[in-house]
Amino acid sequence: MTKSDAFLSTAKRVIAQEAEALGLLSDSLGEEFTKAIETVLSAKGRTIVTGMGKSGHIARKIAATLASTGTPAYFVHPAEASHGDLGMIGDGDICLVLSNSGETPELADLIAYTRRFKIPMIGVASNPDSTLIRACDVALILPKAPEACGHGIVPTTSTTMTLALGDALAIALMEHRAFTADHFRVLHPGGKLGSRLTKVRDLMHSDMPLVPTDTPMREALSVVSAKGFGVVGVVDVEGHLRGIITDGDLRRHIDGLLEKTAGDIMTADPLTISPDALAEKAVARMDERAITCLFVRDPAEDGRPCGILKIQDCLRAGVV
């Protein structure tokens, strides 16, 4: 076996072993998981997630996932808790405490604090007879599964199961709260996720280039030049969008252009988009038709135009 083959063999063995453990975790879930969800939902305050060492790293991620999906949460370091950070845990909060062994000494003060002040505690551990599990209000027991290191000493399988359990809690809570993409975007305004969830109404311009159908082309061209979008929309007497005039329309009607009206040369029934559509969808439509602008029509306004979107606006916002 070559060195490369050995590396790949190890990687596949680790992944297969952890995947098997996740199957065991899924099969083990029952009423205690439901009680954990109900405990979080009943909290008037926040969900405090804590753990030491590798469990601490997993706890930070779980806290971040909960917070970003509609469950207010933050991480408290158990060692720092013993030196004043217990004050971060208040009335109405609950604690989600992670420890594979259930015997992590740095958790002792925090566990005692929750018991003294009747703060609900959800414990996650693999030992059902451990100090943590015996003390907690809701016990989530990790199934017995060997660590992927082969020696039982490196947190691998156990941390993977704990992370997956945290994701399961977060998504179950999210779905119960009917947490939508709109809510998610409010909490994720930056980065790729934020840009992907940007809506057309967030980027569109309300100062639209519009002219009535009987507008002489000399005036229509002045509107095109003044607004700077390179197009002009053509509306009827009730304000409904009937057409659009683009560079292509101007070229096709160049002969006698100034003797015509906007209605004479417009392209009827132009492609439009809703203000509540994702900007990503608008870009796809513009790419498909090889155009650079879309008028925005709001169904709530009887389909009248309410804005115009340029592809450059989407690109500047990181929507691709």
Protein Blocks (a to p, Z undefined) as FASTA:
>chain_A
ZZklmmmmmmmmmmmmmmmmmmmmmmmgcfklmmmmmmmmmpmbdcddddehjllmmmmm
mmmmmmmnopacddddfklmmnopmmmpcghiacddddfklpafklmmmmmmmmmnopac
ddddfblkbmklmmmmbdcdddddddfklnopacfklmmmmmmmmmmmmmmmmmmnopaf
klmmmmmmgcjklmmmpcfklmmcfbdcdddfklcfklmmmmmmmnonopacdddfkopa
fbdcdfklmmmmmgoklmpcfklmmcehiadddfkbcfklmmmmmmmnopabdcdddfkl
nopafbdcdfklmmmnopZZ
